[in-house]
Amino acid sequence: MIVQRTIPPLAWALLFLLAFMWGGSFLANRIALEEVGVFTTVAFRVAGASVVLWAYVILRGLRVPLTPRSIGTFLVLGLLNNAVPFTLIVWGQQHIASGLAAILNASTAIFTVLLVALIFSDERLTKHKAVGVTLGFAGVITAIGIENLTKLDLRSVSQLALMGSSLSYAISAAIGRVYLKGIRPEVSAAGMLTSAALFMVPMAIWLEGVPTFAYHAATFGALAYLAVISSAFAYMLYYVVLNLAGAGNLSLVTLLVAPVAIVLGAVVYGETLAANAFLGFALLALGLLIIDGRLGTRKKPR
């Protein structure tokens, strides 16, 4: 009989904490956008997180590979795993609610499963995964609304931007699987975020000017939260949960982030979502649970 890996109580607690960290990032984005531009918000996030992570790497004495291959990988993943998706998410949140943004962001797992099935022979699209992917995409379409797929206003384009961020995350996951082997995850995170900062800081200054820093306390708090809590600390916590509970159990965080973002958006900004958004999230969650093997499959003894 195959013994399934369970989630110990500590991992559950850390899983909820991680979901709160990432769910809170959608609220922090909205707060920051009241005074800070899209590109500057992302630049603060990646640059601040890279400083914290490098401090951690140096204090721990972790080995940092500086080969052309590793540096090239950090640059590519910094663009696809941080700079591009962060920018698309923040830009999209100018026109859609935080909760809806989080729901659409949960589609990352759907895109990832589909993409790796096309690339890697050991992650093929089985029947139950195909069912899960189909339900997941049905959930995404439901959350967006069929009518928004046929028009090009700011709301519909913003929702498509969130889908673009999910696709970017999926592509980076496939690349990371191949090119990050043998590199400590904390070092990978530091390298990627530093690379993202190399892209975003000059772009932010070019497009939005040098930051004035004449912000309200809430804005500084939101920017600090994005950099330190939802990026640097979240990355470190992510790998702790991975070691405690395994990758499959860790994927449950994608189902917990959206409710956190929905509640925070409702409490702080009075955001409300249409019924189709909640129905879409239910279908998406069902699809992810089927993909993960928690529903619709039974492990046979051997």
Phi and psi in degrees as GROMACS dihedral restraints (atoms count N, CA, C in turn):
[ dihedral_restraints ]
;  ai    aj    ak    al  type     phi  dphi    fc
    3     4     5     6     1   -78.1    20    10
    4     5     6     7     1   123.0    20    10
    6     7     8     9     1   -86.5    20    10
    7     8     9    10     1   120.0    20    10
    9    10    11    12     1   -80.7    20    10
   10    11    12    13     1   142.1    20    10
   12    13    14    15     1   -73.7    20    10
   13    14    15    16     1   127.5    20    10
   15    16    17    18     1   -99.0    20    10
   16    17    18    19     1   171.7    20    10
   18    19    20    21     1  -104.8    20    10
   19    20    21    22     1   111.2    20    10
   21    22    23    24     1   -67.8    20    10
   22    23    24    25     1   160.1    20    10
   24    25    26    27     1   -53.2    20    10
   25    26    27    28     1   -41.2    20    10
   27    28    29    30     1   -61.9    20    10
   28    29    30    31     1   -41.1    20    10
   30    31    32    33     1   -65.2    20    10
   31    32    33    34     1   -37.8    20    10
   33    34    35    36     1   -61.1    20    10
   34    35    36    37     1   -44.6    20    10
   36    37    38    39     1   -62.3    20    10
   37    38    39    40     1   -43.5    20    10
   39    40    41    42     1   -70.3    20    10
   40    41    42    43     1   -31.6    20    10
   42    43    44    45     1   -64.6    20    10
   43    44    45    46     1   -43.6    20    10
   45    46    47    48     1   -67.1    20    10
   46    47    48    49     1   -37.7    20    10
   48    49    50    51     1   -63.5    20    10
   49    50    51    52     1   -42.6    20    10
   51    52    53    54     1   -64.1    20    10
   52    53    54    55     1   -41.6    20    10
   54    55    56    57     1   -62.4    20    10
   55    56    57    58     1   -38.6    20    10
   57    58    59    60     1   -66.6    20    10
   58    59    60    61     1   -39.4    20    10
   60    61    62    63     1   -60.4    20    10
   61    62    63    64     1   -48.4    20    10
   63    64    65    66     1   -76.2    20    10
   64    65    66    67     1   -34.4    20    10
   66    67    68    69     1   -64.5    20    10
   67    68    69    70     1   -37.6    20    10
   69    70    71    72     1   -67.1    20    10
   70    71    72    73     1   -21.1    20    10
   72    73    74    75     1   -65.3    20    10
   73    74    75    76     1   -29.8    20    10
   75    76    77    78     1   -69.5    20    10
   76    77    78    79     1   -38.5    20    10
   78    79    80    81     1   -67.4    20    10
   79    80    81    82     1   -43.1    20    10
   81    82    83    84     1   -61.3    20    10
   82    83    84    85     1   -39.2    20    10
   84    85    86    87     1   -57.9    20    10
   85    86    87    88     1   -46.7    20    10
   87    88    89    90     1   -64.2    20    10
   88    89    90    91     1   -41.2    20    10
   90    91    92    93     1   -62.9    20    10
   91    92    93    94     1   -46.0    20    10
   93    94    95    96     1   -62.4    20    10
   94    95    96    97     1   -37.4    20    10
   96    97    98    99     1   -65.2    20    10
   97    98    99   100     1   -14.6    20    10
   99   100   101   102     1   -68.7    20    10
  100   101   102   103     1   -24.5    20    10
  102   103   104   105     1  -130.0    20    10
  103   104   105   106     1   -16.2    20    10
  105   106   107   108     1  -119.7    20    10
  106   107   108   109     1   143.5    20    10
  108   109   110   111     1   -71.3    20    10
  109   110   111   112     1   166.8    20    10
  111   112   113   114     1   -58.8    20    10
  112   113   114   115     1   -52.2    20    10
  114   115   116   117     1   -69.1    20    10
  115   116   117   118     1   -35.1    20    10
  117   118   119   120     1   -68.9    20    10
  118   119   120   121     1   -37.9    20    10
  120   121   122   123     1   -59.4    20    10
  121   122   123   124     1   -46.5    20    10
  123   124   125   126     1   -66.4    20    10
  124   125   126   127     1   -39.3    20    10
  126   127   128   129     1   -61.6    20    10
  127   128   129   130     1   -44.5    20    10
  129   130   131   132     1   -59.3    20    10
  130   131   132   133     1   -41.9    20    10
  132   133   134   135     1   -63.8    20    10
  133   134   135   136     1   -52.5    20    10
  135   136   137   138     1   -73.1    20    10
  136   137   138   139     1   -37.6    20    10
  138   139   140   141     1   -68.4    20    10
  139   140   141   142     1   -44.7    20    10
  141   142   143   144     1   -64.2    20    10
  142   143   144   145     1   -41.6    20    10
  144   145   146   147     1   -65.3    20    10
  145   146   147   148     1   -38.2    20    10
  147   148   149   150     1   -64.1    20    10
  148   149   150   151     1   -37.7    20    10
  150   151   152   153     1   -62.8    20    10
  151   152   153   154     1   -46.0    20    10
  153   154   155   156     1   -64.0    20    10
  154   155   156   157     1   -43.8    20    10
  156   157   158   159     1   -68.1    20    10
  157   158   159   160     1   -38.6    20    10
  159   160   161   162     1   -66.3    20    10
  160   161   162   163     1   -35.4    20    10
  162   163   164   165     1   -60.7    20    10
  163   164   165   166     1   -42.0    20    10
  165   166   167   168     1   -64.4    20    10
  166   167   168   169     1   -46.0    20    10
  168   169   170   171     1   -60.2    20    10
  169   170   171   172     1   -43.3    20    10
  171   172   173   174     1   -68.5    20    10
  172   173   174   175     1   -44.2    20    10
  174   175   176   177     1   -63.2    20    10
  175   176   177   178     1   -35.4    20    10
  177   178   179   180     1   -81.4    20    10
  178   179   180   181     1   -11.8    20    10
  180   181   182   183     1    67.2    20    10
  181   182   183   184     1    34.0    20    10
  183   184   185   186     1   -75.7    20    10
  184   185   186   187     1   144.7    20    10
  186   187   188   189     1   -74.6    20    10
  187   188   189   190     1   134.0    20    10
  189   190   191   192     1  -114.7    20    10
  190   191   192   193     1   110.0    20    10
  192   193   194   195     1   -72.7    20    10
  193   194   195   196     1   131.4    20    10
  195   196   197   198     1  -121.0    20    10
  196   197   198   199     1    38.1    20    10
  198   199   200   201     1   -80.0    20    10
  199   200   201   202     1   158.8    20    10
  201   202   203   204     1   -56.1    20    10
  202   203   204   205     1   -36.2    20    10
  204   205   206   207     1   -63.9    20    10
  205   206   207   208     1   -48.5    20    10
  207   208   209   210     1   -67.2    20    10
  208   209   210   211     1   -41.1    20    10
  210   211   212   213     1   -64.5    20    10
  211   212   213   214     1   -42.5    20    10
  213   214   215   216     1   -62.5    20    10
  214   215   216   217     1   -39.6    20    10
  216   217   218   219     1   -64.6    20    10
  217   218   219   220     1   -44.1    20    10
  219   220   221   222     1   -59.7    20    10
  220   221   222   223     1   -40.6    20    10
  222   223   224   225     1   -65.3    20    10
  223   224   225   226     1   -45.7    20    10
  225   226   227   228     1   -65.5    20    10
  226   227   228   229     1   -45.5    20    10
  228   229   230   231     1   -72.9    20    10
  229   230   231   232     1   -30.5    20    10
  231   232   233   234     1   -61.1    20    10
  232   233   234   235     1   -34.3    20    10
  234   235   236   237     1   -74.7    20    10
  235   236   237   238     1   -49.1    20    10
  237   238   239   240     1   -84.2    20    10
  238   239   240   241     1   -27.5    20    10
  240   241   242   243     1   -98.9    20    10
  241   242   243   244     1   -15.6    20    10
  243   244   245   246     1  -129.8    20    10
  244   245   246   247     1   -64.4    20    10
  246   247   248   249     1   -59.5    20    10
  247   248   249   250     1   -52.9    20    10
  249   250   251   252     1   -67.7    20    10
  250   251   252   253     1   -53.6    20    10
  252   253   254   255     1   -65.8    20    10
  253   254   255   256     1   -39.4    20    10
  255   256   257   258     1   -59.5    20    10
  256   257   258   259     1   -43.0    20    10
  258   259   260   261     1   -66.2    20    10
  259   260   261   262     1   -43.7    20    10
  261   262   263   264     1   -62.7    20    10
  262   263   264   265     1   -40.3    20    10
  264   265   266   267     1   -65.4    20    10
  265   266   267   268     1   -48.7    20    10
  267   268   269   270     1   -64.5    20    10
  268   269   270   271     1   -42.4    20    10
  270   271   272   273     1   -61.9    20    10
  271   272   273   274     1   -43.6    20    10
  273   274   275   276     1   -63.5    20    10
  274   275   276   277     1   -33.1    20    10
  276   277   278   279     1   -70.8    20    10
  277   278   279   280     1    -8.2    20    10
  279   280   281   282     1   -68.4    20    10
  280   281   282   283     1   -21.4    20    10
  282   283   284   285     1  -126.5    20    10
  283   284   285   286     1    -7.9    20    10
  285   286   287   288     1  -132.2    20    10
  286   287   288   289     1   160.2    20    10
  288   289   290   291     1   -67.6    20    10
  289   290   291   292     1   153.3    20    10
  291   292   293   294     1   -59.0    20    10
  292   293   294   295     1   -41.6    20    10
  294   295   296   297     1   -63.9    20    10
  295   296   297   298     1   -41.7    20    10
  297   298   299   300     1   -66.2    20    10
  298   299   300   301     1   -38.3    20    10
  300   301   302   303     1   -60.2    20    10
  301   302   303   304     1   -42.1    20    10
  303   304   305   306     1   -67.2    20    10
  304   305   306   307     1   -38.3    20    10
  306   307   308   309     1   -61.5    20    10
  307   308   309   310     1   -47.4    20    10
  309   310   311   312     1   -66.5    20    10
  310   311   312   313     1   -33.2    20    10
  312   313   314   315     1   -66.1    20    10
  313   314   315   316     1   -26.8    20    10
  315   316   317   318     1   -65.9    20    10
  316   317   318   319     1   -14.3    20    10
  318   319   320   321     1   -70.4    20    10
  319   320   321   322     1    -6.5    20    10
  321   322   323   324     1   -52.1    20    10
  322   323   324   325     1   -43.5    20    10
  324   325   326   327     1   -62.9    20    10
  325   326   327   328     1   -36.0    20    10
  327   328   329   330     1   -65.8    20    10
  328   329   330   331     1   -48.2    20    10
  330   331   332   333     1   -61.8    20    10
  331   332   333   334     1   -39.8    20    10
  333   334   335   336     1   -64.2    20    10
  334   335   336   337     1   -46.8    20    10
  336   337   338   339     1   -59.5    20    10
  337   338   339   340     1   -43.4    20    10
  339   340   341   342     1   -68.0    20    10
  340   341   342   343     1   -41.8    20    10
  342   343   344   345     1   -69.5    20    10
  343   344   345   346     1   -46.5    20    10
  345   346   347   348     1   -66.8    20    10
  346   347   348   349     1   -27.8    20    10
  348   349   350   351     1   -65.5    20    10
  349   350   351   352     1   -29.6    20    10
  351   352   353   354     1   -80.5    20    10
  352   353   354   355     1   -18.8    20    10
  354   355   356   357     1  -107.2    20    10
  355   356   357   358     1   -44.3    20    10
  357   358   359   360     1  -107.3    20    10
  358   359   360   361     1   130.2    20    10
  360   361   362   363     1   -69.8    20    10
  361   362   363   364     1   -22.9    20    10
  363   364   365   366     1   -91.7    20    10
  364   365   366   367     1     6.1    20    10
  366   367   368   369     1  -130.9    20    10
  367   368   369   370     1    47.9    20    10
  369   370   371   372     1   -66.7    20    10
  370   371   372   373     1   159.1    20    10
  372   373   374   375     1   -83.4    20    10
  373   374   375   376     1    95.1    20    10
  375   376   377   378     1   -73.7    20    10
  376   377   378   379     1   173.6    20    10
  378   379   380   381     1   -60.9    20    10
  379   380   381   382     1   -45.5    20    10
  381   382   383   384     1   -69.6    20    10
  382   383   384   385     1   -32.2    20    10
  384   385   386   387     1   -67.9    20    10
  385   386   387   388     1   -38.3    20    10
  387   388   389   390     1   -62.2    20    10
  388   389   390   391     1   -40.2    20    10
  390   391   392   393     1   -63.5    20    10
  391   392   393   394     1   -43.8    20    10
  393   394   395   396     1   -63.0    20    10
  394   395   396   397     1   -43.4    20    10
  396   397   398   399     1   -62.5    20    10
  397   398   399   400     1   -43.3    20    10
  399   400   401   402     1   -61.1    20    10
  400   401   402   403     1   -45.8    20    10
  402   403   404   405     1   -63.9    20    10
  403   404   405   406     1   -38.9    20    10
  405   406   407   408     1   -62.3    20    10
  406   407   408   409     1   -46.7    20    10
  408   409   410   411     1   -67.0    20    10
  409   410   411   412     1   -34.6    20    10
  411   412   413   414     1   -62.5    20    10
  412   413   414   415     1   -38.2    20    10
  414   415   416   417     1   -65.2    20    10
  415   416   417   418     1   -41.3    20    10
  417   418   419   420     1   -62.7    20    10
  418   419   420   421     1   -47.0    20    10
  420   421   422   423     1   -62.2    20    10
  421   422   423   424     1   -39.8    20    10
  423   424   425   426     1   -64.3    20    10
  424   425   426   427     1   -43.4    20    10
  426   427   428   429     1   -64.3    20    10
  427   428   429   430     1   -41.0    20    10
  429   430   431   432     1   -69.0    20    10
  430   431   432   433     1   -41.5    20    10
  432   433   434   435     1    96.8    20    10
  433   434   435   436     1   126.6    20    10
  435   436   437   438     1   -55.2    20    10
  436   437   438   439     1   -38.6    20    10
  438   439   440   441     1   -64.3    20    10
  439   440   441   442     1   -29.5    20    10
  441   442   443   444     1   -77.6    20    10
  442   443   444   445     1   -15.4    20    10
  444   445   446   447     1   -81.2    20    10
  445   446   447   448     1   -12.0    20    10
  447   448   449   450     1  -109.4    20    10
  448   449   450   451     1     4.6    20    10
  450   451   452   453     1  -133.9    20    10
  451   452   453   454     1   161.6    20    10
  453   454   455   456     1  -123.3    20    10
  454   455   456   457     1    70.2    20    10
  456   457   458   459     1  -104.2    20    10
  457   458   459   460     1   178.7    20    10
  459   460   461   462     1   -62.0    20    10
  460   461   462   463     1   -34.9    20    10
  462   463   464   465     1   -67.5    20    10
  463   464   465   466     1   -46.5    20    10
  465   466   467   468     1   -68.4    20    10
  466   467   468   469     1   -40.6    20    10
  468   469   470   471     1   -65.1    20    10
  469   470   471   472     1   -36.1    20    10
  471   472   473   474     1   -64.3    20    10
  472   473   474   475     1   -39.2    20    10
  474   475   476   477     1   -66.6    20    10
  475   476   477   478     1   -38.4    20    10
  477   478   479   480     1   -66.2    20    10
  478   479   480   481     1   -33.0    20    10
  480   481   482   483     1   -62.9    20    10
  481   482   483   484     1   -39.6    20    10
  483   484   485   486     1   -63.4    20    10
  484   485   486   487     1   -38.1    20    10
  486   487   488   489     1   -65.2    20    10
  487   488   489   490     1   -36.7    20    10
  489   490   491   492     1   -63.3    20    10
  490   491   492   493     1   -36.9    20    10
  492   493   494   495     1   -65.3    20    10
  493   494   495   496     1   -38.5    20    10
  495   496   497   498     1   -65.3    20    10
  496   497   498   499     1   -40.7    20    10
  498   499   500   501     1   -64.8    20    10
  499   500   501   502     1   -38.6    20    10
  501   502   503   504     1   -63.3    20    10
  502   503   504   505     1   -42.7    20    10
  504   505   506   507     1   -60.5    20    10
  505   506   507   508     1   -41.0    20    10
  507   508   509   510     1   -64.8    20    10
  508   509   510   511     1   -43.8    20    10
  510   511   512   513     1   -62.4    20    10
  511   512   513   514     1   -42.7    20    10
  513   514   515   516     1   -66.1    20    10
  514   515   516   517     1   -33.8    20    10
  516   517   518   519     1   -63.7    20    10
  517   518   519   520     1   -41.1    20    10
  519   520   521   522     1   -66.4    20    10
  520   521   522   523     1   -42.1    20    10
  522   523   524   525     1   -66.1    20    10
  523   524   525   526     1   -43.1    20    10
  525   526   527   528     1   -61.4    20    10
  526   527   528   529     1   -36.3    20    10
  528   529   530   531     1   -60.0    20    10
  529   530   531   532     1   -36.4    20    10
  531   532   533   534     1   -83.8    20    10
  532   533   534   535     1   -44.3    20    10
  534   535   536   537     1  -102.4    20    10
  535   536   537   538     1    -4.5    20    10
  537   538   539   540     1  -104.0    20    10
  538   539   540   541     1     8.8    20    10
  540   541   542   543     1   -61.0    20    10
  541   542   543   544     1   134.5    20    10
  543   544   545   546     1    85.5    20    10
  544   545   546   547     1    -0.8    20    10
  546   547   548   549     1  -107.9    20    10
  547   548   549   550     1   131.2    20    10
  549   550   551   552     1   -57.8    20    10
  550   551   552   553     1   136.5    20    10
  552   553   554   555     1   -58.5    20    10
  553   554   555   556     1   -35.7    20    10
  555   556   557   558     1   -64.9    20    10
  556   557   558   559     1   -37.1    20    10
  558   559   560   561     1   -69.5    20    10
  559   560   561   562     1   -40.7    20    10
  561   562   563   564     1   -59.5    20    10
  562   563   564   565     1   -44.9    20    10
  564   565   566   567     1   -62.1    20    10
  565   566   567   568     1   -44.0    20    10
  567   568   569   570     1   -62.9    20    10
  568   569   570   571     1   -43.5    20    10
  570   571   572   573     1   -64.7    20    10
  571   572   573   574     1   -42.2    20    10
  573   574   575   576     1   -65.9    20    10
  574   575   576   577     1   -45.2    20    10
  576   577   578   579     1   -68.7    20    10
  577   578   579   580     1   -33.8    20    10
  579   580   581   582     1   -65.3    20    10
  580   581   582   583     1   -42.8    20    10
  582   583   584   585     1   -62.5    20    10
  583   584   585   586     1   -41.3    20    10
  585   586   587   588     1   -61.2    20    10
  586   587   588   589     1   -39.0    20    10
  588   589   590   591     1   -64.5    20    10
  589   590   591   592     1   -35.1    20    10
  591   592   593   594     1   -63.2    20    10
  592   593   594   595     1   -30.5    20    10
  594   595   596   597     1   -80.8    20    10
  595   596   597   598     1   -46.8    20    10
  597   598   599   600     1   -80.8    20    10
  598   599   600   601     1   -37.3    20    10
  600   601   602   603     1   -62.5    20    10
  601   602   603   604     1   -51.5    20    10
  603   604   605   606     1   -61.7    20    10
  604   605   606   607     1   -38.1    20    10
  606   607   608   609     1   -65.5    20    10
  607   608   609   610     1   -41.4    20    10
  609   610   611   612     1   -63.3    20    10
  610   611   612   613     1   -43.5    20    10
  612   613   614   615     1   -65.8    20    10
  613   614   615   616     1   -39.6    20    10
  615   616   617   618     1   -66.9    20    10
  616   617   618   619     1   -44.8    20    10
  618   619   620   621     1   -87.3    20    10
  619   620   621   622     1   -32.1    20    10
  621   622   623   624     1  -122.9    20    10
  622   623   624   625     1    -1.4    20    10
  624   625   626   627     1    85.7    20    10
  625   626   627   628     1   170.4    20    10
  627   628   629   630     1   -69.3    20    10
  628   629   630   631     1   131.7    20    10
  630   631   632   633     1   -57.5    20    10
  631   632   633   634     1   139.3    20    10
  633   634   635   636     1   -82.2    20    10
  634   635   636   637     1   -24.0    20    10
  636   637   638   639     1    62.5    20    10
  637   638   639   640     1    12.9    20    10
  639   640   641   642     1   -89.4    20    10
  640   641   642   643     1    60.5    20    10
  642   643   644   645     1  -105.7    20    10
  643   644   645   646     1   159.9    20    10
  645   646   647   648     1   -73.1    20    10
  646   647   648   649     1   162.7    20    10
  648   649   650   651     1   -59.0    20    10
  649   650   651   652     1   -37.4    20    10
  651   652   653   654     1   -62.6    20    10
  652   653   654   655     1   -36.3    20    10
  654   655   656   657     1   -68.4    20    10
  655   656   657   658     1   -45.0    20    10
  657   658   659   660     1   -60.6    20    10
  658   659   660   661     1   -39.9    20    10
  660   661   662   663     1   -63.5    20    10
  661   662   663   664     1   -40.9    20    10
  663   664   665   666     1   -65.3    20    10
  664   665   666   667     1   -42.8    20    10
  666   667   668   669     1   -65.5    20    10
  667   668   669   670     1   -40.5    20    10
  669   670   671   672     1   -65.3    20    10
  670   671   672   673     1   -39.4    20    10
  672   673   674   675     1   -61.4    20    10
  673   674   675   676     1   -46.1    20    10
  675   676   677   678     1   -60.6    20    10
  676   677   678   679     1   -42.1    20    10
  678   679   680   681     1   -77.5    20    10
  679   680   681   682     1   -50.9    20    10
  681   682   683   684     1   -86.1    20    10
  682   683   684   685     1   -48.8    20    10
  684   685   686   687     1   -82.4    20    10
  685   686   687   688     1   -57.8    20    10
  687   688   689   690     1   -82.7    20    10
  688   689   690   691     1    -4.6    20    10
  690   691   692   693     1  -117.8    20    10
  691   692   693   694     1   -70.1    20    10
  693   694   695   696     1   -63.6    20    10
  694   695   696   697     1   -57.6    20    10
  696   697   698   699     1   -65.9    20    10
  697   698   699   700     1   -37.8    20    10
  699   700   701   702     1   -63.3    20    10
  700   701   702   703     1   -39.5    20    10
  702   703   704   705     1   -62.0    20    10
  703   704   705   706     1   -43.8    20    10
  705   706   707   708     1   -66.6    20    10
  706   707   708   709     1   -40.7    20    10
  708   709   710   711     1   -66.3    20    10
  709   710   711   712     1   -37.2    20    10
  711   712   713   714     1   -53.2    20    10
  712   713   714   715     1   -45.1    20    10
  714   715   716   717     1   -77.6    20    10
  715   716   717   718     1   -25.0    20    10
  717   718   719   720     1   -65.9    20    10
  718   719   720   721     1   -46.3    20    10
  720   721   722   723     1   -65.2    20    10
  721   722   723   724     1   -37.2    20    10
  723   724   725   726     1   -58.3    20    10
  724   725   726   727     1   -43.3    20    10
  726   727   728   729     1   -70.8    20    10
  727   728   729   730     1   -33.3    20    10
  729   730   731   732     1   -77.9    20    10
  730   731   732   733     1   -39.3    20    10
  732   733   734   735     1  -120.5    20    10
  733   734   735   736     1   -15.2    20    10
  735   736   737   738     1    91.8    20    10
  736   737   738   739     1   162.7    20    10
  738   739   740   741     1   -65.9    20    10
  739   740   741   742     1   -39.7    20    10
  741   742   743   744     1   -63.2    20    10
  742   743   744   745     1   -46.8    20    10
  744   745   746   747     1   -66.7    20    10
  745   746   747   748     1   -34.9    20    10
  747   748   749   750     1   -63.5    20    10
  748   749   750   751     1   -29.8    20    10
  750   751   752   753     1   -63.2    20    10
  751   752   753   754     1   -16.8    20    10
  753   754   755   756     1   -62.3    20    10
  754   755   756   757     1   -19.7    20    10
  756   757   758   759     1   -59.8    20    10
  757   758   759   760     1   -29.6    20    10
  759   760   761   762     1   -64.8    20    10
  760   761   762   763     1   -24.8    20    10
  762   763   764   765     1   -84.4    20    10
  763   764   765   766     1   -18.4    20    10
  765   766   767   768     1   -93.6    20    10
  766   767   768   769     1   -25.1    20    10
  768   769   770   771     1   -64.8    20    10
  769   770   771   772     1   -46.7    20    10
  771   772   773   774     1   -59.5    20    10
  772   773   774   775     1   -48.0    20    10
  774   775   776   777     1   -58.9    20    10
  775   776   777   778     1   -37.5    20    10
  777   778   779   780     1   -61.7    20    10
  778   779   780   781     1   -47.2    20    10
  780   781   782   783     1   -63.9    20    10
  781   782   783   784     1   -39.0    20    10
  783   784   785   786     1   -62.8    20    10
  784   785   786   787     1   -46.9    20    10
  786   787   788   789     1   -65.4    20    10
  787   788   789   790     1   -46.0    20    10
  789   790   791   792     1   -63.3    20    10
  790   791   792   793     1   -41.3    20    10
  792   793   794   795     1   -62.9    20    10
  793   794   795   796     1   -38.7    20    10
  795   796   797   798     1   -70.1    20    10
  796   797   798   799     1   -42.3    20    10
  798   799   800   801     1   -70.1    20    10
  799   800   801   802     1   -45.4    20    10
  801   802   803   804     1   -84.0    20    10
  802   803   804   805     1   -42.2    20    10
  804   805   806   807     1  -114.4    20    10
  805   806   807   808     1    -0.7    20    10
  807   808   809   810     1    67.6    20    10
  808   809   810   811     1    28.3    20    10
  810   811   812   813     1   -69.0    20    10
  811   812   813   814     1   141.2    20    10
  813   814   815   816     1  -127.2    20    10
  814   815   816   817     1   146.3    20    10
  816   817   818   819     1  -114.0    20    10
  817   818   819   820     1   147.4    20    10
  819   820   821   822     1   -69.9    20    10
  820   821   822   823     1   160.0    20    10
  822   823   824   825     1   -59.9    20    10
  823   824   825   826     1   -33.2    20    10
  825   826   827   828     1   -65.2    20    10
  826   827   828   829     1   -27.7    20    10
  828   829   830   831     1   -66.9    20    10
  829   830   831   832     1   -43.5    20    10
  831   832   833   834     1   -69.4    20    10
  832   833   834   835     1   -38.7    20    10
  834   835   836   837     1   -64.2    20    10
  835   836   837   838     1   -41.4    20    10
  837   838   839   840     1   -62.0    20    10
  838   839   840   841     1   -41.7    20    10
  840   841   842   843     1   -64.9    20    10
  841   842   843   844     1   -38.0    20    10
  843   844   845   846     1   -61.9    20    10
  844   845   846   847     1   -43.4    20    10
  846   847   848   849     1   -66.0    20    10
  847   848   849   850     1   -41.2    20    10
  849   850   851   852     1   -63.5    20    10
  850   851   852   853     1   -43.4    20    10
  852   853   854   855     1   -63.1    20    10
  853   854   855   856     1   -42.0    20    10
  855   856   857   858     1   -61.0    20    10
  856   857   858   859     1   -43.0    20    10
  858   859   860   861     1   -61.7    20    10
  859   860   861   862     1   -42.3    20    10
  861   862   863   864     1   -66.8    20    10
  862   863   864   865     1   -38.1    20    10
  864   865   866   867     1   -66.9    20    10
  865   866   867   868     1   -35.8    20    10
  867   868   869   870     1   -69.0    20    10
  868   869   870   871     1   -43.2    20    10
  870   871   872   873     1   -59.2    20    10
  871   872   873   874     1   -41.6    20    10
  873   874   875   876     1   -70.6    20    10
  874   875   876   877     1   -14.4    20    10
  876   877   878   879     1    90.8    20    10
  877   878   879   880     1     6.2    20    10
  879   880   881   882     1   -80.2    20    10
  880   881   882   883     1   -19.8    20    10
  882   883   884   885     1  -131.9    20    10
  883   884   885   886     1   142.8    20    10
  885   886   887   888     1    81.5    20    10
  886   887   888   889     1    -1.4    20    10
  888   889   890   891     1  -133.9    20    10
  889   890   891   892     1   156.9    20    10
  891   892   893   894     1  -136.7    20    10
  892   893   894   895     1   126.8    20    10
  894   895   896   897     1   -72.9    20    10
  895   896   897   898     1   126.4    20    10
  897   898   899   900     1   -88.2    20    10
  898   899   900   901     1   142.8    20    10
  900   901   902   903     1   -69.8    20    10
  901   902   903   904     1   152.7    20    10
